[in-house]
Amino acid sequence: MQLRRALAVVVLLASASCEDRKTVHESAATPAARALDLRARETGALPDRERVDPAGIYQRRYEGGGDRLCLVPEGEGGKRFTFGAETRFGGEEYCLGRGKARLAGDKLLLTFEGGASSCVIVAGYEGDRIVMPGSVDVSCAALCSGRGSFSGASFPRLRQEKGREQSLKGGDGQPLCR
């Protein structure tokens, strides 16, 4: 009998927790929340991805590796780019690829070129960082060694200065963005 009561309490607590999450998610759509987000973008506390040019260098270093990505504008309009991306996990595990990118709202369509790969990744663009999805197409494995993967890689903005993208080198010694 006590076991049933304990289980009932656990179920009630778990369902209350789910309700709390639902309430928080629903409140994010309220006019007050939208006004707060707008004010945060106006003051610069949150980046306004609609106004921030995505061109630049994105980089994150951590113990044992790092993630790097660069975007160079292709023509006028701010929607098409040449890019290079690299992830490193220690000395042996890595991914390296270059190609063309297209910005569509809060998504960045990365089409890798060269090699036997037809890898396309739809990454999230948040204004101050680019985030790869948790799983990517199997064809992207051709860009990686052993257990390397672009899955879940996160690239925070390091520089927005135009022209500096060419200085970033890939693991192959070539400019990451060509």
C-alpha positions, 0 to 999 in steps of 0.5 A, spaced: 500 500 500 505 504 501 509 503 495 502 505 491 502 511 495 509 513 493 508 511 486 502 516 486 506 521 489 511 520 483 506 520 478 503 527 481 510 530 481 512 528 474 505 531 471 506 537 475 513 538 472 510 537 465 504 542 466 509 547 469 513 546 462 507 547 458 505 553 462 512 556 461 512 554 453 505 557 452 507 564 456 513 565 451 508 567 446 504 572 450 505 579 448 509 581 454 514 576 452 514 578 445 515 585 448 521 583 452 524 580 446 523 586 442 526 590 447 532 586 448 534 586 441 533 593 441 538 594 446 543 589 443 542 584 449 539 579 444 542 579 437 537 581 431 538 575 426 534 579 421 539 585 421 546 582 423 550 580 417 552 572 418 558 573 414 564 572 419 568 567 423 565 563 428 569 559 432 569 555 439 575 551 442 574 546 448 579 541 451 581 536 446 578 540 440 574 545 437 569 547 431 570 553 426 566 556 421 567 562 416 562 565 411 564 569 406 559 573 402 557 572 395 555 578 391 550 583 394 544 581 398 547 578 404 543 571 403 548 567 399 555 565 401 561 561 400 563 557 407 568 552 410 567 548 416 571 544 421 570 540 427 576 537 431 576 532 436 583 531 438 588 529 433 585 524 429 578 525 429 575 531 425 571 533 419 572 538 414 568 541 408 567 547 404 561 549 399 556 554 398 551 557 403 544 560 403 540 564 408 533 563 409 530 566 415 533 563 421 536 557 417 543 556 414 543 551 408 550 548 407 551 545 401 558 541 401 562 541 395 567 536 392 569 529 394 564 523 393 559 527 398 553 530 397 552 532 404 547 538 405 546 540 412 540 545 415 543 549 420 540 554 425 542 561 425 541 565 431 545 571 429 551 570 434 552 563 433 550 557 428 548 550 430 548 544 426 542 539 428 543 533 432 543 528 426 546 529 419 545 526 413 549 519 412 553 522 406 556 527 410 560 522 413 565 522 407 567 529 410 570 526 416 575 521 419 573 515 423 568 517 428 568 525 426 561 528 425 558 535 424 552 533 428 551 537 434 557 542 432 556 549 435 559 555 432 559 562 436 561 568 432 568 570 433 569 576 428 564 579 424 569 583 420 569 582 413 575 580 409 578 577 415 575 570 413 581 568 408 586 568 414 582 562 417 586 556 415 583 549 415 587 542 418 589 541 410 593 548 411 588 551 405 584 557 407 578 554 410 574 559 406 576 560 399 
